[in-house]
Amino acid sequence: MTLFTALVNGRMWQPGQSGNPKKQIELRNRYAEGLAAYGDRRWDDAAPPSARRSRRSPPTEAAMLKRIDLFVAESPTKSWDGAWRLEQK
């Protein structure tokens, strides 16, 4: 899976937008590493303690942390493809 998303303060970053490019690259790299760990079922790497200490997590990060907690409690099947499927509305 390829994901091209760079976030700045929880919002999509656009080329030419002001901000700290080094910080943006660092955030993008950490997100990519976490997403890869999620797909590889390395839950501790996907949700490090620093992510859990964040007081203002974007909704997408909070959702991922909840999913990881569920997977720690009950691991997905061996055929799991990394996708999250809603069971109810």
C-alpha positions in Angstrom: 0.0 0.0 0.0 1.3 3.5 -0.8 0.1 6.5 1.1 1.0 10.0 0.2 -0.2 12.2 3.1 1.8 14.8 4.9 0.2 16.4 7.9 0.8 19.7 9.6 -1.1 20.4 12.7 -3.5 17.7 11.8 -4.2 19.1 8.3 -3.1 18.1 4.9 0.1 19.9 3.9 0.3 21.5 0.5 3.5 22.2 -1.4 4.4 25.9 -1.0 2.6 26.1 2.3 4.5 27.8 5.1 5.8 25.8 8.0 8.8 24.0 9.1 9.8 21.6 6.3 12.1 19.6 8.5 9.3 19.0 11.0 6.9 18.1 8.3 9.3 15.5 6.9 9.9 14.1 10.4 6.1 13.8 10.9 5.6 12.2 7.5 8.4 9.7 8.2 7.1 8.8 11.6 3.6 8.3 10.2 4.9 6.1 7.4 6.9 4.0 9.9 3.9 3.6 12.1 1.7 2.7 9.2 4.2 0.0 8.1 4.4 -1.4 11.6 0.6 -1.5 11.7 0.5 -3.5 8.4 3.2 -5.8 9.8 1.3 -6.3 13.1 4.1 -4.8 15.2 1.6 -3.1 17.5 4.2 -1.6 19.9 6.0 0.1 17.0 2.7 1.2 15.4 1.6 2.9 18.7 4.6 4.0 20.6 4.1 5.6 24.1 4.8 9.1 22.6 1.7 8.8 20.4 -0.4 7.8 23.4 0.8 10.7 25.4 -0.4 13.3 22.9 -3.1 15.5 24.3 -4.4 16.7 21.0 -4.3 13.7 18.7 -6.0 14.1 15.3 -9.1 12.0 14.9 -7.3 9.7 12.5 -4.6 9.0 15.0 -7.1 8.4 17.8 -8.9 5.9 15.5 -5.7 4.0 14.7 -4.8 3.8 18.4 -8.2 2.3 19.2 -7.8 -0.2 16.4 -4.4 -1.2 17.6 -5.8 -1.7 21.1 -8.4 -4.1 19.7 -5.8 -6.0 17.7 -3.6 -6.3 20.8 -6.5 -7.9 22.6 -7.5 -10.1 19.7 -5.0 -10.5 16.9 -6.5 -10.4 13.3 -6.6 -13.5 11.3 -3.5 -14.7 9.3 -5.3 -13.6 6.1 -5.7 -10.0 7.3 -4.7 -7.6 4.6 -4.2 -4.5 6.8 -7.6 -3.1 6.0 -10.2 -2.0 8.6 -13.7 -3.0 7.8 -16.7 -1.5 9.6 -19.0 -4.0 11.1 -21.8 -1.5 11.8 -22.7 2.1 11.2 
